[in-house]
């Protein structure tokens, strides 16, 4: 497998984990159904969460330099830690974001803060991005290439927010149905077996790559 194909697959697979987050999806719905500046608030929320997740990915990229040639050992550690995250997901229940009808005094600033806060609550997923960024850093041959593929990973990671925003404009009836029914289904994905298995498989894959190298 060529390094370019492996980089692309790594970006897609790690980025796809973020698509399974009901908390961020639910908060996007809240932002888009408010009375004050729904699109502006949704974009501010997206910016806040992207900032945190982007920093996590960049820290993962920097971990390659900090490794000082110990890429195999660090990859093994990352794999074991992700398996630990998967184990923790079986016993930790995420807090649901509080919904309120009271409009904030500064809606865009508030939405940005909510995006940052919700992202920091996703500690397990932040580590997934750290591991993804680290793996991209190992495979990339240059800093620009690493940043491009890390950007692809983040874009896919935030895809659920973009899809909901576009749906609210072009398919309002479908968006209304999502608002009523999607969250319980998404909860089953993230807090159930599927999300745990995905994270565990990524950890096992990193562990295999580290041992094999």
ZAVEXRO-107797 format. One record per residue: chain; residue number from 0; x, y, z of N, C-alpha, C in turn; residue in three letters. Coordinates in steps of 0.001 Angstrom, whole numbers. Each point is the difference from the previous one (the first is absolute). Last residue first. Example, Ala and Ser with C-alpha at 12.3 -4.5 7.8 and 13.67 -1.06 7.14 Angstrom:
PT, A, 1, 12850, -2250, 7080, 820, 1190, 60, -770, 1090, 730, SER;
PT, A, 0, 290, -5720, -70, -890, 1190, 0, 900, 1200, 0, ALA;
This chain:
PT, A, 212, 6246, -2811, 13093, 1047, 893, -519, 1378, -374, 549, UNK;
PT, A, 211, -4163, -2172, 1372, 534, -473, -1287, 1189, 824, -475, UNK;
PT, A, 210, -2465, 1171, 3909, 740, -1244, 243, 684, -470, -1275, UNK;
PT, A, 209, -2800, 3811, -263, 1169, 271, 835, 849, -1237, 234, UNK;
PT, A, 208, -4110, -368, -2361, 976, 749, -793, 1275, 230, 804, UNK;
PT, A, 207, -3622, -2024, 2231, 565, -904, -1007, 1083, 690, -815, UNK;
PT, A, 206, -2447, 2590, 3039, 844, -928, 733, 697, -967, -968, UNK;
PT, A, 205, -3201, 2932, -1741, 1219, 721, 366, 979, -921, 741, UNK;
PT, A, 204, -4203, -1824, -987, 752, 225, -1237, 1307, 742, 288, UNK;
PT, A, 203, -3062, -651, 3506, 638, -1260, -351, 852, 145, -1258, UNK;
PT, A, 202, -2584, 3702, 1342, 1081, -251, 951, 755, -1273, -327, UNK;
PT, A, 201, -3814, 991, -2518, 1066, 946, -320, 1191, -199, 934, UNK;
PT, A, 200, -3813, -2510, 923, 660, -485, -1214, 1127, 936, -432, UNK;
PT, A, 199, -2726, 1281, 3653, 845, -1144, 358, 754, -537, -1209, UNK;
PT, A, 198, -3158, 3439, -670, 1171, 514, 715, 950, -1142, 367, UNK;
PT, A, 197, -4074, -1239, -2009, 799, 793, -934, 1278, 501, 672, UNK;
PT, A, 196, -3213, -2298, 2628, 724, -903, -890, 907, 782, -948, UNK;
PT, A, 195, -2895, 2409, 2852, 1056, -653, 772, 853, -884, -903, UNK;
PT, A, 194, -3821, 2076, -1861, 1054, 961, 288, 1165, -629, 747, UNK;
PT, A, 193, -3801, -2764, -855, 667, 420, -1233, 1161, 945, 283, UNK;
PT, A, 192, -3020, -1700, 3487, 1088, -880, -397, 788, 559, -1187, UNK;
PT, A, 191, -2649, 3634, 2795, -204, -1423, -118, 1223, -717, -527, UNK;
PT, A, 190, -613, 4785, 534, 96, -591, 1319, -188, -1511, -23, UNK;
PT, A, 189, -156, 2576, -4103, 1189, 411, 752, 146, -757, 1301, UNK;
PT, A, 188, -3771, -951, -2846, 1238, -191, -738, 1203, 302, 875, UNK;
PT, A, 187, -4370, 745, 1628, 265, -1433, -69, 1303, -283, -726, UNK;
PT, A, 186, -1553, 4426, 210, 469, -442, 1310, 336, -1483, -15, UNK;
PT, A, 185, -2017, 1916, -3779, 1420, 312, 85, 584, -435, 1335, UNK;
PT, A, 184, -4640, -431, -627, 712, -934, -876, 1498, 225, 74, UNK;
PT, A, 183, -2861, 2991, 2347, 28, -1335, 625, 763, -1021, -840, UNK;
PT, A, 182, -466, 4400, -1889, 876, -92, 1159, -30, -1351, 696, UNK;
PT, A, 181, -2767, 1386, -3901, 1362, -490, -245, 785, -258, 1276, UNK;
PT, A, 180, -4775, 1790, -677, 265, -1419, 183, 1450, -445, -45, UNK;
PT, A, 179, -2033, 4654, -399, -905, -774, 855, 544, -1381, 351, UNK;
PT, A, 178, 2378, 2974, -2915, -137, 664, 1297, -855, -825, 955, UNK;
PT, A, 177, 395, -1349, -4475, 1227, -280, 742, -90, 578, 1403, UNK;
PT, A, 176, -3453, 1010, -2944, -92, -1398, 414, 1226, -407, 807, UNK;
PT, A, 175, -54, 4253, -1905, -979, -56, 1090, -155, -1425, 514, UNK;
PT, A, 174, 2668, 688, -3787, 672, 503, 1194, -940, -54, 1206, UNK;
PT, A, 173, -1738, -1045, -4218, 863, -1076, 478, 728, 411, 1281, UNK;
PT, A, 172, -2579, 3244, -2111, -879, -1045, 529, 816, -1163, 554, UNK;
PT, A, 171, 2284, 3604, -2170, -530, 347, 1325, -911, -1061, 600, UNK;
PT, A, 170, 3811, 391, -3736, -1013, -1025, 284, -611, 251, 1378, UNK;
PT, A, 169, 3245, 3015, -1824, -501, -584, -1236, -1076, -1066, 212, UNK;
PT, A, 168, 2037, 2436, 3751, -296, 977, -1055, -707, -641, -1186, UNK;
PT, A, 167, 1496, -2559, 3752, -955, 964, 529, -417, 1020, -1050, UNK;
PT, A, 166, 3385, -3235, -941, -1335, -589, 18, -1045, 1000, 469, UNK;
PT, A, 165, 4565, 1163, 155, -499, 4, -1373, -1420, -567, -67, UNK;
PT, A, 164, 2123, -128, 4171, -177, 1393, -399, -557, 98, -1422, UNK;
PT, A, 163, 1159, -4244, 1697, -1209, 507, 657, -277, 1447, -398, UNK;
PT, A, 162, 3971, -1996, -1564, -1164, -644, -612, -1305, 520, 599, UNK;
PT, A, 161, 4154, 1434, 1860, -249, 588, -1318, -1250, -580, -636, UNK;
PT, A, 160, 1401, -1882, 4068, -470, 1370, 212, -329, 653, -1337, UNK;
PT, A, 159, 1927, -4285, -29, -1384, -75, 483, -580, 1396, 226, UNK;
PT, A, 158, 4640, -569, -1292, -987, -154, -1070, -1438, -22, 468, UNK;
PT, A, 157, 4585, 357, 2207, -1048, 999, 213, -1129, -123, -1018, UNK;
PT, A, 156, 3721, -2951, -275, -388, -45, 1425, -1179, 944, 272, UNK;
PT, A, 155, 2167, 83, -4196, -899, -1147, 116, -558, -83, 1413, UNK;
PT, A, 154, 3168, 3298, -712, -1177, 305, -812, -1014, -1137, 63, UNK;
PT, A, 153, 4220, -573, 2084, -864, 902, 763, -1280, 319, -772, UNK;
PT, A, 152, 3272, -2623, -2196, -533, -724, 1158, -972, 865, 795, UNK;
PT, A, 151, 2363, 1994, -3522, -1018, -916, -520, -657, -760, 1147, UNK;
PT, A, 150, 3645, 2709, 1076, -1171, 805, -331, -1130, -847, -545, UNK;
PT, A, 149, 4128, -2028, 765, -632, 285, 1289, -1250, 846, -210, UNK;
PT, A, 148, 2610, -808, -3726, -756, -1206, 372, -618, 131, 1395, UNK;
PT, A, 147, 2658, 3595, -1582, -1104, -229, -946, -835, -1196, 438, UNK;
PT, A, 146, 3958, 984, 2381, -1077, 944, 314, -1202, -196, -917, UNK;
PT, A, 145, 3911, -2557, -802, -617, -398, 1263, -1176, 904, 347, UNK;
PT, A, 144, 2607, 1115, -3751, -786, -1208, -252, -721, -458, 1264, UNK;
PT, A, 143, 3001, 3654, 365, -1221, 349, -747, -891, -1210, -281, UNK;
PT, A, 142, 4219, -824, 2151, -964, 696, 861, -1256, 401, -768, UNK;
PT, A, 141, 2705, -4287, -1710, 278, 1421, 176, -1068, 615, 887, UNK;
PT, A, 140, -9, -4629, -1132, 1397, 263, -343, 383, 1466, 156, UNK;
PT, A, 139, -3842, -3536, 2505, 233, 1125, -905, 1492, 222, -216, UNK;
PT, A, 138, -1794, -3333, 3094, -75, -391, -1408, 387, 1124, -958, UNK;
PT, A, 137, -153, 644, 4785, 956, -1070, -277, 54, -301, -1497, UNK;
PT, A, 136, -3193, 3103, 1586, 1350, 545, 78, 1068, -1025, -314, UNK;
PT, A, 135, -4491, -1375, 342, 197, 781, -1228, 1412, 585, -29, UNK;
PT, A, 134, -1284, -2177, 3917, 189, -969, -1084, 218, 707, -1337, UNK;
PT, A, 133, -995, 2651, 3764, 1317, -619, 147, 279, -958, -1149, UNK;
PT, A, 132, -4251, 1966, 276, 1002, 979, -394, 1399, -576, 84, UNK;
PT, A, 131, -3511, -2680, 1566, -91, 176, -1442, 1039, 981, -515, UNK;
PT, A, 130, -398, -605, 4637, 569, -1194, -623, -22, 111, -1514, UNK;
PT, A, 129, -2036, 3434, 2414, 1434, 0, 295, 681, -1181, -697, UNK;
PT, A, 128, -4657, 173, -173, 615, 972, -907, 1503, 108, 236, UNK;
PT, A, 127, -2425, -2733, 2906, -54, -592, -1338, 648, 942, -1010, UNK;
PT, A, 126, -583, 1561, 4348, 1145, -891, -114, 23, -702, -1352, UNK;
PT, A, 125, -3620, 2732, 992, 1194, 835, -154, 1240, -881, -131, UNK;
PT, A, 124, -4031, -2068, 979, 97, 348, -1411, 1181, 941, -254, UNK;
PT, A, 123, -1003, -1255, 4445, 374, -1179, -755, 209, 309, -1465, UNK;
PT, A, 122, -1616, 3421, 2837, 1409, -304, 245, 466, -1224, -783, UNK;
PT, A, 121, -3999, 3499, -66, 258, -1222, -760, 1460, -419, 152, UNK;
PT, A, 120, -1728, 4034, 1878, -666, -1106, 685, 324, -1331, -664, UNK;
PT, A, 119, 1491, 4093, -1868, 829, -406, 1132, -648, -1118, 802, UNK;
PT, A, 118, -2413, 1903, -3608, 1180, -706, -506, 878, -493, 1151, UNK;
PT, A, 117, -3752, 2693, 942, -428, -1340, -399, 1191, -818, -492, UNK;
PT, A, 116, 803, 4546, 1059, -318, -802, 1178, -390, -1426, -336, UNK;
PT, A, 115, 790, 3197, -3484, 1239, -324, 705, -281, -951, 1165, UNK;
PT, A, 114, -3719, 1650, -2291, 778, -881, -864, 1293, -440, 644, UNK;
PT, A, 113, -2626, 3215, 2189, -633, -1323, 91, 771, -1003, -853, UNK;
PT, A, 112, 1322, 4492, -238, 377, -602, 1273, -593, -1379, 182, UNK;
PT, A, 111, -1267, 2488, -3774, 1418, -345, -108, 461, -706, 1276, UNK;
PT, A, 110, -4313, 1787, 11, 64, -1197, -829, 1439, -479, -174, UNK;
PT, A, 109, -740, 4059, 2266, -483, -1120, 800, 95, -1309, -781, UNK;
PT, A, 108, 978, 3970, -2235, 1057, -292, 953, -375, -1192, 871, UNK;
PT, A, 107, -3271, 1567, -2949, 1110, -606, -742, 1147, -368, 928, UNK;
PT, A, 106, -3923, 2192, 1856, -258, -1346, -534, 1173, -642, -706, UNK;
PT, A, 105, -849, 3581, 3935, 944, 10, -1124, -58, -1375, -667, UNK;
PT, A, 104, -3035, 647, 3420, 205, 1407, -335, 930, 155, -1191, UNK;
PT, A, 103, -3100, -4459, 491, 1121, 663, 672, 157, 1436, -472, UNK;
PT, A, 102, -4686, -2913, 309, 1015, 425, -959, 1136, 733, 729, UNK;
PT, A, 101, -3558, -3955, 1686, 465, 1358, 270, 1123, 351, -967, UNK;
PT, A, 100, -2233, -4310, 420, -674, 922, -910, 466, 1433, 197, UNK;
PT, A, 99, 2702, -4936, 755, -763, 1059, 649, -596, 930, -1034, UNK;
PT, A, 98, 2869, -5022, 1084, -678, 814, -979, -879, 1018, 727, UNK;
PT, A, 97, 4718, -3177, 1129, -1258, 592, 449, -590, 880, -1088, UNK;
PT, A, 96, 3201, -4416, -798, -7, 1462, 96, -1361, 535, 417, UNK;
PT, A, 95, 1922, -4852, 1514, -727, 606, -1099, 7, 1508, 167, UNK;
PT, A, 94, 3745, -3680, 1744, -1056, 924, 384, -685, 561, -1224, UNK;
PT, A, 93, 2463, -4904, 149, 187, 1412, -311, -1185, 820, 486, UNK;
PT, A, 92, 2021, -4684, 1956, -1160, 537, -697, 189, 1499, -176, UNK;
PT, A, 91, 3253, -4651, 900, -187, 1439, 169, -1199, 459, -815, UNK;
PT, A, 90, 1671, -4544, 8, -481, 317, 1348, -263, 1488, 228, UNK;
PT, A, 89, 1683, -2077, -4126, -1041, -933, 422, -596, 366, 1361, UNK;
PT, A, 88, 3685, 2315, -2073, -1277, 365, -613, -1129, -927, 427, UNK;
PT, A, 87, 4584, -798, 1259, -646, 1036, 800, -1357, 398, -544, UNK;
PT, A, 86, 2646, -3051, -2414, -476, -625, 1232, -732, 1017, 871, UNK;
PT, A, 85, 2050, 1598, -3859, -1155, -821, -360, -579, -688, 1233, UNK;
PT, A, 84, 3987, 2396, 525, -1121, 916, -221, -1261, -784, -327, UNK;
PT, A, 83, 3983, -2431, 325, -476, 434, 1317, -1167, 955, -91, UNK;
PT, A, 82, 2103, -1265, -3935, -744, -1160, 509, -528, 308, 1397, UNK;
PT, A, 81, 2784, 3164, -1842, -1302, 22, -670, -850, -1199, 405, UNK;
PT, A, 80, 4432, 276, 1612, -832, 1040, 619, -1376, 48, -644, UNK;
PT, A, 79, 3231, -2919, -1817, -449, -478, 1304, -926, 1013, 673, UNK;
PT, A, 78, 2010, 1289, -4057, -957, -1085, -203, -557, -528, 1311, UNK;
PT, A, 77, 3425, 3234, 131, -1245, 588, -488, -1062, -1069, -196, UNK;
PT, A, 76, 4330, -1425, 1142, -639, 676, 1138, -1336, 599, -412, UNK;
PT, A, 75, 2603, -1871, -3388, -506, -1050, 884, -721, 605, 1197, UNK;
PT, A, 74, 2174, 2938, -2855, -1177, -551, -667, -615, -1112, 839, UNK;
PT, A, 73, 4055, 1870, 1432, -1100, 931, 217, -1281, -489, -661, UNK;
PT, A, 72, 3926, -2501, -666, -400, -68, 1404, -1187, 907, 270, UNK;
PT, A, 71, 1907, 139, -4309, -619, -1300, 249, -520, -93, 1434, UNK;
PT, A, 70, 2483, 3878, -1373, -1346, -59, -551, -711, -1313, 328, UNK;
PT, A, 69, 4356, 2548, 1328, -666, -1089, 728, -1427, -189, -490, UNK;
PT, A, 68, 3214, 3488, -1349, 289, -1284, -618, -653, -1172, 692, UNK;
PT, A, 67, -649, 4495, 1624, 1436, -184, -186, 362, -1355, -563, UNK;
PT, A, 66, -4313, 2399, 1515, 346, -1403, 185, 1473, -288, -186, UNK;
PT, A, 65, -2200, 4248, -719, 376, -230, 1398, 454, -1437, 228, UNK;
PT, A, 64, -1688, 1293, -4230, 1300, 630, 243, 485, -262, 1418, UNK;
PT, A, 63, -4258, -1531, -1090, 970, -735, -811, 1397, 564, 229, UNK;
PT, A, 62, -3793, 2091, 1921, 485, -1145, 762, 1006, -832, -763, UNK;
PT, A, 61, -2476, 3684, -1867, 1232, 390, 681, 595, -1146, 801, UNK;
PT, A, 60, -4204, -599, -2096, 1049, 139, -1012, 1347, 328, 646, UNK;
PT, A, 59, -3780, -110, 2787, 358, -1346, -445, 1101, 25, -1043, UNK;
PT, A, 58, -1799, 4051, 1369, 831, -550, 1082, 425, -1420, -350, UNK;
PT, A, 57, -3020, 2024, -2887, 1338, 574, -157, 942, -501, 1089, UNK;
PT, A, 56, -4558, -1234, 242, 642, -648, -1142, 1427, 505, -190, UNK;
PT, A, 55, -2646, 2042, 3327, 306, -1384, 375, 730, -721, -1125, UNK;
PT, A, 54, -1622, 4331, -833, 1167, 44, 890, 411, -1414, 409, UNK;
PT, A, 53, -3942, 438, -2468, 1159, 290, -828, 1278, 35, 825, UNK;
PT, A, 52, -4146, -468, 2186, 367, -1241, -677, 1230, 201, -888, UNK;
PT, A, 51, -1752, 3808, 2202, 484, -979, 976, 478, -1270, -692, UNK;
PT, A, 50, -1948, 3347, -2709, 1227, 495, 618, 588, -1037, 942, UNK;
PT, A, 49, -4232, -751, -1942, 1096, -271, -927, 1334, 453, 580, UNK;
PT, A, 48, -3997, 942, 2357, 360, -1409, 101, 1161, -348, -921, UNK;
PT, A, 47, -1631, 4447, -110, 494, -324, 1336, 443, -1449, 123, UNK;
PT, A, 46, -2074, 1501, -4019, 1344, 562, 152, 600, -364, 1356, UNK;
PT, A, 45, -4482, -1205, -874, 921, -805, -808, 1432, 492, 165, UNK;
PT, A, 44, -3348, 2551, 1992, 126, -1272, 715, 980, -912, -729, UNK;
PT, A, 43, -1163, 3972, -2111, 852, 295, 1152, 236, -1262, 830, UNK;
PT, A, 42, -2997, -307, -3579, 1368, 159, -501, 971, 304, 1142, UNK;
PT, A, 41, -4573, -229, 1035, 482, -1330, -386, 1441, 66, -508, UNK;
PT, A, 40, -2192, 4026, 993, 319, -735, 1226, 533, -1387, -314, UNK;
PT, A, 39, -1495, 2627, -3576, 1197, 612, 581, 419, -736, 1261, UNK;
PT, A, 38, -4035, -1278, -2062, 1154, -410, -788, 1289, 572, 569, UNK;
PT, A, 37, -4116, 1175, 2190, 276, -1439, 53, 1237, -418, -790, UNK;
PT, A, 36, -2129, 4479, 2081, 1177, -278, -835, 342, -1493, -58, UNK;
PT, A, 35, -3871, 705, 3169, 954, 1073, -285, 1194, -522, -800, UNK;
PT, A, 34, -3656, -2787, 1552, -661, 1139, -627, 990, 1064, -459, UNK;
PT, A, 33, 1008, -5509, 304, -234, 1164, 851, -618, 1150, -770, UNK;
PT, A, 32, 1555, -4405, -1670, -1432, 181, 244, -294, 1151, 961, UNK;
PT, A, 31, 4463, -1527, -1348, -721, 316, -1232, -1490, 243, 219, UNK;
PT, A, 30, 2995, -1293, 3580, 461, 1268, -554, -828, 430, -1212, UNK;
PT, A, 29, -816, -4254, 1950, -416, 1079, 903, 383, 1358, -572, UNK;
PT, A, 28, 1508, -3786, -2285, -1450, 161, -176, -512, 1131, 874, UNK;
PT, A, 27, 4433, -1229, 578, -171, 690, -1283, -1473, 239, -281, UNK;
PT, A, 26, 1158, -2546, 3765, 252, 1413, 229, -133, 802, -1297, UNK;
PT, A, 25, -405, -4689, -234, -1140, 570, 728, 192, 1494, 228, UNK;
PT, A, 24, 3543, -2403, -1958, -1134, 74, -915, -1202, 656, 673, UNK;
PT, A, 23, 3805, -857, 2600, 222, 1119, -915, -1136, 139, -1002, UNK;
PT, A, 22, -279, -3629, 2972, 28, 1252, 766, 174, 1190, -921, UNK;
PT, A, 21, 166, -4530, -1627, -1345, 555, 151, -9, 1324, 746, UNK;
PT, A, 20, 3803, -2616, -3064, -169, 711, 1264, -1399, 609, 114, UNK;
PT, A, 19, 2631, -2566, -3618, -891, -766, 861, -241, 677, 1341, UNK;
PT, A, 18, 3014, 1499, -3535, -1349, 63, -541, -1006, -672, 922, UNK;
PT, A, 17, 4781, -27, 772, -691, 1199, 464, -1415, 126, -517, UNK;
PT, A, 16, 2919, -3520, -1434, -397, -204, 1399, -806, 1191, 514, UNK;
PT, A, 15, 2092, -30, -4335, -1354, -556, 58, -472, -234, 1428, UNK;
PT, A, 14, 4489, 1463, -1060, -992, 1067, -90, -1413, -509, 147, UNK;
PT, A, 13, 3593, -3079, -159, 4, 734, 1266, -1037, 1115, -24, UNK;
PT, A, 12, 442, -2443, -3982, -423, -886, 1085, -41, 733, 1334, UNK;
PT, A, 11, 1577, 2319, -3891, -1420, -340, -108, -464, -805, 1211, UNK;
PT, A, 10, 4596, 1121, -389, -794, 1217, 189, -1490, -316, 16, UNK;
PT, A, 9, 2965, -3505, -1035, 128, 393, 1406, -848, 1221, 306, UNK;
PT, A, 8, 307, -1402, -4460, -822, -922, 781, 51, 339, 1486, UNK;
PT, A, 7, 2793, 2461, -2866, -1399, 315, -263, -922, -893, 814, UNK;
PT, A, 6, 4628, -857, 208, -311, 1290, 618, -1475, 341, -171, UNK;
PT, A, 5, 1623, -3786, -2205, -98, -241, 1442, -311, 1282, 760, UNK;
PT, A, 4, 775, 296, -4613, -1259, -715, 244, -180, -241, 1491, UNK;
PT, A, 3, 4046, 1904, -1301, -1100, 941, -253, -1344, -646, 277, UNK;
PT, A, 2, 3990, -2592, 269, -153, 886, 1159, -1159, 978, -194, UNK;
PT, A, 1, -210, -4831, -2390, 808, 1207, -66, -272, 900, 1192, UNK;
PT, A, 0, -315, -5483, -205, -845, 1196, 0, 885, 1252, 0, UNK;
